Amino acid sequence: MEFLGKPRSQRAAFLPLCLLFLKILHPGHSHLYSSRYAGDKVIRLIPNTEEEAYALKKIYQQLKVDLWQPSSISQVSEGTVTDVHIPHNGSRALLAFLQETNIHYKILMEDLQKVLEKGSSLPTQRSRRSVSGYNYEVYHSLEEIQNWMHHLNKTHSGLIHMFSIGKSYEGRSLFVLKLGRRSRAYKRAVWIDCGIHAREWIGPAFCQWFVKEALLTYRSDPTMRKMLNHLYFYIMPVFNVDGYHFSWTNDRFWRKTRSRNSRFRCRGVDANRNWRVKWCDEGASMHPCDDTYCGPFPESEPEVKAVANFLRKHKKHIRAYLSFHAYAQMLLYPYSYKYATIPNFSCVESAAHKAVKALQSVYGIQYRYGPASSTLYVSSGSSMDWAYKNGIPYTFAFELRDTGHFGFLLPEMLIKPTCTETMLAVKNITMHLLRKCP
């Protein structure tokens, strides 16, 4: 396969040219997002009492903070780890409040702009695709990812077919890769999507890694050969194309889609709260300015509607749904919207247990696993719950590395280990499905 990365020494020689190229293609990056995060902090807090949790909720609302974990102010509660991104003009007020109330905190990032400038996940520190190869150990823009998909469609037509399932709010194509050997008319399938939330860049990087590994090891790895011979994989590397593009050009920490609301200046909907399953209930917001805004109605977002329509159309043969997010190091399964046990719990729980064990065997990284509601937090209108409710029996959501040290700014040097261990987990789930689950 052609797409192999350049050695670091070779890439360094091209850096000045790359920087010039980036200024032309991504004006927002020429000044590192116009230094908009200078003086911003990321702070971790764990309220010890409900009174502390209530006080934090109030100050968060006043200062209009950006919650990294959990995703909504309503989910801040006693004992819950809270990672919060505070604009520089609010950090002094919050720190004074914390000291006055004796709420324990830890500063994870003293100056967010400086963390970005160190190149933890910025394109100015990466080589672009060259004629001779493609580097899977760097983050790629939407344009690069879609060019990569077009290229694979031409060069690996025996195993890959690329198609569009619709258009985004801003008119971008929603591309999917169908991966697998065309061996017989009917085959069960697995759906994989990445990048529902724009700022979670490690997701699209994993989707690309999965495709690369499948193509590279199809002939040499009996497990991969069995997977591609017996199943189709529908892979959507970037679900939220508009938001992902915006996270590269304007706001590195943008989460939502980019749809406009006629009555509010705030843009976007949380694409993982917009599904028709307990829509806009607990863990979702009805306010358009919130990061967990559920939208004006279910499937209001063209991206969500396009994927929902595709899954409805193919639900008879799609047996598994996998969605990749960040960050928390968790493997989650239904339900998200309520505390209840799914009917096929034993099979799903067994698959999750073995997948997490396989993942840990590579670098010792520990993942928690379990129902999303009790393992992470309650959230309504999620894609995973919707897929399960609509007849796809094996649905999982991965929260990839890390647990907060880097958060959404996972460095490029951690792409390879993160993807390598996650591959084992996904192969494990897939083989479990083929062997044991009807």
C-alpha positions in Angstrom: 0.0 0.0 0.0 1.4 3.4 -0.9 0.4 5.6 2.1 3.5 5.3 4.3 4.8 8.2 6.3 8.1 10.0 5.8 10.8 9.7 8.5 10.9 12.6 10.9 14.3 13.7 9.6 12.9 14.0 6.0 9.8 15.7 7.2 11.8 18.4 9.0 13.5 19.4 5.7 10.1 20.2 4.3 8.9 22.2 7.3 9.4 25.8 6.0 7.5 24.9 2.8 4.8 23.2 4.8 4.3 26.3 7.0 3.9 28.4 3.9 1.4 25.9 2.4 -0.5 26.0 5.7 -0.8 29.8 5.7 -2.3 29.6 2.2 -4.8 26.7 3.0 -5.6 27.5 6.6 -5.4 31.2 7.3 -6.8 30.6 10.8 -3.7 28.6 11.7 -1.1 31.2 10.5 -1.4 32.8 13.9 -2.4 29.7 15.9 -6.1 30.5 16.1 -5.2 34.3 16.4 -3.8 33.6 19.9 -7.4 33.4 21.2 -6.5 31.0 24.0 -3.7 33.1 25.5 -4.0 33.0 29.3 -6.9 30.4 29.3 -6.6 27.7 31.8 -7.8 24.1 32.1 -8.7 23.2 35.7 -9.8 19.9 37.3 -12.2 20.0 40.3 -14.0 17.3 42.2 -16.8 18.7 44.4 -17.0 16.8 47.7 -20.5 17.7 48.5 -23.8 18.6 46.7 -23.4 22.1 48.1 -20.0 22.5 46.4 -21.5 21.0 43.2 -24.3 23.5 43.3 -21.9 26.4 43.9 -19.7 25.3 40.9 -22.7 25.1 38.6 -23.7 28.7 39.5 -20.2 30.1 38.9 -19.7 28.1 35.7 -22.9 29.7 34.3 -21.8 33.2 35.3 -18.4 32.8 33.7 -19.6 30.9 30.6 -16.9 28.3 30.9 -16.2 25.5 28.4 -16.7 22.1 30.1 -14.5 19.4 28.8 -15.7 16.7 31.3 -18.6 16.2 31.8 -20.1 17.9 28.7 -22.9 19.7 30.5 -23.2 21.8 33.7 -26.2 19.8 34.7 -24.0 16.7 35.0 -21.7 18.4 37.6 -22.4 16.5 40.9 -20.8 15.4 44.1 -17.7 13.3 43.4 -17.8 13.9 39.6 -14.4 14.8 38.0 -14.9 18.2 36.3 -12.4 19.4 33.7 -13.1 23.0 32.8 -11.6 25.4 30.2 -11.8 28.9 31.6 -11.2 32.0 29.4 -8.4 34.2 30.7 -10.8 37.0 31.7 -12.7 34.6 34.0 -9.8 32.5 35.4 -9.0 35.0 38.2 -12.6 35.2 39.4 -12.9 31.4 39.4 -9.6 30.8 41.3 -10.6 33.5 43.9 -14.0 31.7 44.3 -12.3 28.3 44.7 -9.9 29.6 47.3 -12.6 31.4 49.2 -14.9 28.3 49.3 -12.0 25.9 49.9 -13.0 23.7 46.9 -10.0 21.6 46.0 -8.7 22.1 42.4 -5.7 21.2 40.2 -4.5 23.3 37.2 -4.1 20.9 34.3 -3.0 23.6 31.8 -1.7 26.9 33.0 -1.8 28.6 29.6 -3.8 26.8 26.9 -2.3 28.9 24.1 1.2 27.8 25.1 0.1 24.1 25.1 -1.2 24.6 21.5 2.1 26.3 20.5 4.1 23.3 21.7 2.4 21.4 18.9 0.4 18.9 21.0 -2.1 18.6 18.2 -1.5 21.5 15.8 -1.1 21.1 12.0 1.9 23.6 12.0 4.0 20.8 13.5 3.1 18.1 11.0 4.1 17.3 7.4 1.4 17.4 4.9 0.7 14.4 2.6 3.6 14.0 0.1 3.6 12.4 -3.3 5.3 9.3 -1.9 3.1 8.6 1.1 0.6 9.4 3.8 1.4 9.8 7.4 -1.1 8.2 9.8 0.7 9.5 12.9 -0.4 13.1 12.4 -3.8 14.7 12.4 -5.3 15.5 9.0 -7.6 18.2 7.8 -11.0 17.4 6.3 -9.7 18.1 2.9 -6.8 15.7 3.3 -9.0 13.0 4.8 -11.5 13.2 1.9 -8.6 13.2 -0.7 -7.3 10.1 1.0 -10.7 8.4 0.7 -10.9 9.3 -3.0 -7.3 7.9 -3.5 -8.1 4.6 -1.7 -11.3 4.3 -3.7 -9.2 4.3 -6.9 -6.3 2.2 -5.8 -8.0 -0.5 -3.7 -11.3 -1.0 -5.5 -11.2 -4.8 -4.7 -11.8 -4.0 -1.0 -13.0 -0.4 -0.8 -16.0 1.4 -2.3 -16.5 5.1 -1.4 -20.0 6.7 -1.5 -21.8 9.7 -0.2 -24.9 9.5 2.0 -25.9 13.1 1.8 -24.7 16.7 2.4 -23.9 18.6 5.6 -25.6 21.9 6.7 -22.8 23.8 4.9 -23.1 21.6 1.8 -20.1 19.3 2.3 -20.4 15.6 1.2 -20.9 13.0 3.9 -18.5 10.3 2.6 -18.5 6.7 3.8 -16.1 3.8 2.9 -17.5 0.4 2.4 -14.6 -2.0 3.3 -14.7 -5.8 2.7 -14.3 -8.5 0.1 -17.2 -8.8 -2.3 -17.5 -12.5 -1.7 -21.3 -13.0 -1.6 -24.5 -11.1 -2.0 -25.5 -11.1 1.7 -23.0 -10.3 4.4 -23.5 -8.9 7.9 -22.0 -5.5 8.5 -20.4 -3.2 11.1 -20.9 0.5 11.1 -18.0 2.7 12.4 -18.2 6.5 12.8 -15.7 9.0 14.1 -15.8 12.7 14.7 -19.4 13.3 15.9 -17.8 15.9 18.1 -15.5 18.2 16.2 -12.7 18.8 18.7 -12.1 15.1 19.3 -9.4 14.7 16.6 -8.2 11.3 17.8 -11.5 9.8 16.5 -11.0 10.5 12.8 -7.3 9.5 13.2 -8.4 6.1 14.4 -10.9 5.6 11.6 -8.1 6.2 9.1 -5.8 3.9 11.1 -8.4 1.1 11.0 -8.7 1.3 7.2 -4.9 1.4 6.8 -4.4 -1.7 9.0 -7.2 -3.6 7.2 -5.6 -3.0 3.8 -2.0 -3.6 5.0 -2.7 -6.8 6.9 -5.6 -8.4 4.9 -3.3 -11.0 3.3 -1.0 -11.6 6.3 -3.4 -11.6 9.3 -5.9 -14.5 9.4 -8.2 -12.5 11.8 -8.3 -9.5 9.5 -8.9 -11.7 6.5 -11.8 -13.5 8.3 -13.3 -10.1 9.2 -13.1 -8.7 5.7 -14.3 -11.9 4.1 -17.3 -12.4 6.3 -18.3 -8.8 7.0 -18.6 -5.4 5.5 -17.4 -2.4 7.4 -19.1 1.0 6.7 -16.6 3.6 8.0 -17.4 7.3 8.3 -14.1 9.0 9.2 -15.6 12.4 9.9 -19.3 12.5 10.8 -19.5 16.2 11.8 -17.6 17.5 8.7 -18.6 21.2 9.2 -17.6 21.3 12.8 -14.4 19.4 12.2 -13.4 21.9 9.5 -14.3 24.8 11.9 -12.1 23.2 14.6 -9.1 23.5 12.2 -9.7 27.0 11.0 -11.4 29.0 13.8 -12.0 27.3 17.2 -9.9 24.3 18.2 -12.5 23.4 20.9 -15.7 23.6 18.8 -17.9 20.6 19.6 -21.2 21.0 17.7 -22.4 21.1 14.1 -22.5 24.5 12.4 -26.2 24.9 11.7 -27.9 28.3 12.2 -30.7 29.0 14.5 -33.1 31.7 13.3 -33.9 33.0 16.8 -30.4 32.8 18.4 -27.0 34.0 17.4 -25.4 30.7 18.7 -24.7 28.1 16.1 -24.7 24.4 16.1 -26.3 21.3 17.7 -24.7 18.5 19.6 -24.9 15.7 17.0 -24.9 13.1 19.8 -28.0 14.5 21.5 -30.1 14.9 18.3 -31.3 11.3 17.8 -34.9 10.2 18.3 -34.4 8.3 21.5 -35.6 10.1 24.7 -34.7 13.2 22.7 -33.9 16.3 24.8 -34.4 14.6 28.1 -31.7 14.3 30.9 -28.1 15.2 29.8 -29.2 17.4 26.9 -30.0 21.1 26.8 -32.8 23.0 25.1 -30.8 26.2 24.8 -29.0 26.8 21.5 -25.9 28.3 23.1 -25.2 25.2 25.2 -22.7 22.5 24.0 -25.2 19.8 24.6 -28.1 21.5 22.7 -30.4 18.8 21.4 -31.6 20.8 18.4 -35.1 22.1 17.5 -36.3 18.6 16.8 -34.9 15.0 16.5 -32.8 14.6 13.3 -32.8 18.3 12.7 -29.2 18.1 11.6 -28.7 16.9 8.0 -25.6 14.9 9.2 -27.7 13.0 11.8 -30.6 12.5 9.4 -28.3 11.1 6.7 -26.7 8.5 9.0 -30.1 7.6 10.6 -31.6 7.1 7.1 -28.7 4.9 6.0 -28.8 2.8 9.2 -32.6 2.4 8.9 -32.2 1.3 5.3 -29.5 -1.3 6.1 -30.5 -2.4 9.6 -31.3 -5.9 8.6 -27.7 -6.7 8.0 -25.8 -4.1 10.2 -25.2 -6.1 13.4 -22.9 -3.8 15.2 -22.5 0.0 15.6 -19.2 1.5 16.9 -18.7 5.2 17.6 -15.4 6.8 18.5 -15.1 9.7 20.9 -12.6 11.3 23.3 -11.6 11.5 26.1 -12.0 9.3 29.2 -10.6 5.8 28.3 -13.9 4.0 28.5 -15.8 1.4 26.4 -19.5 2.1 26.8 -22.7 0.3 25.8 -26.5 1.0 26.2 -28.2 2.5 27.8 -27.1 6.1 28.0 -30.5 7.6 28.8 -31.5 5.4 31.7 -30.2 3.1 34.4 -31.4 -0.3 33.1 -30.0 -3.6 31.8 -30.2 -4.3 28.1 -31.8 -7.7 27.1 -28.6 -9.1 25.5 -26.4 -7.8 28.4 -24.4 -11.0 28.8 -23.1 -11.1 25.2 -22.4 -7.4 25.1 -20.8 -7.3 28.5 -18.6 -10.3 27.7 -17.5 -8.6 24.4 -16.6 -5.4 26.2 -14.7 -7.2 29.0 -12.6 -9.1 26.4 -12.0 -6.0 24.3 -10.8 -4.0 27.2 -8.5 -6.8 28.3 -7.0 -7.0 24.8 -6.5 -3.3 24.7 -4.7 -3.3 28.0 -2.4 -6.1 26.8 -0.5 -3.7 24.5 0.7 -0.8 26.7 -1.1 -1.5 30.0 -3.6 1.3 29.4 -6.7 0.7 31.5 -10.3 1.3 30.2 -13.4 1.2 32.3 -16.4 -0.5 30.7 -20.1 -0.7 31.3 -23.4 0.9 30.6 -22.9 4.5 29.6 -25.4 5.9 32.1 -23.6 4.5 35.1 -20.0 4.4 33.8 -20.0 7.9 32.3 -23.2 9.9 32.8 -26.8 9.9 31.8 -27.4 11.5 28.3 -30.4 11.3 26.1 -30.7 11.4 22.3 -27.4 9.5 21.7 -26.5 7.7 18.5 -25.5 4.5 20.4 -28.9 4.2 22.1 -30.7 5.1 18.9 -28.9 2.3 17.0 -29.7 -0.2 19.7 -33.3 0.8 19.8 -33.5 0.5 16.0 -32.5 -3.1 15.9 -28.7 -3.1 15.9 -27.9 -5.5 18.7 -24.3 -4.7 19.4 -23.6 -1.0 19.9 -20.6 0.5 21.6 -19.1 3.9 22.1 -15.3 4.3 22.7 -14.0 7.2 24.7 -10.3 7.1 23.6 -7.2 8.4 25.4 -6.5 10.1 27.7 -8.0 10.8 31.1 -7.4 14.5 31.2 -3.7 15.3 31.1 -3.9 16.3 27.5 -7.7 16.0 27.1 -8.7 17.0 23.5 -5.1 18.0 22.8 -3.8 14.4 22.6 -0.3 14.8 21.1 0.5 13.3 17.7 3.1 11.0 19.3 0.2 9.2 21.1 -1.8 8.6 17.9 0.1 5.4 17.1 -0.1 3.7 20.6 -3.8 4.8 20.9 -4.8 3.4 17.6 -2.7 0.2 18.0 -4.4 -0.7 21.2 -7.8 0.3 20.0 -7.4 -1.9 16.9 -7.1 -5.0 19.2 -10.3 -4.0 21.0 -12.2 -3.6 17.8 -10.9 -6.8 16.3 -11.9 -8.5 19.5 -15.5 -7.2 19.5 -15.8 -8.1 15.8 -14.6 -11.7 16.3 -16.8 -12.1 19.4 -19.7 -11.0 17.2 -18.8 -13.5 14.5 -18.2 -16.4 16.9 -20.8 -16.1 19.7 -23.4 -13.5 19.1 -26.3 -14.3 16.7 
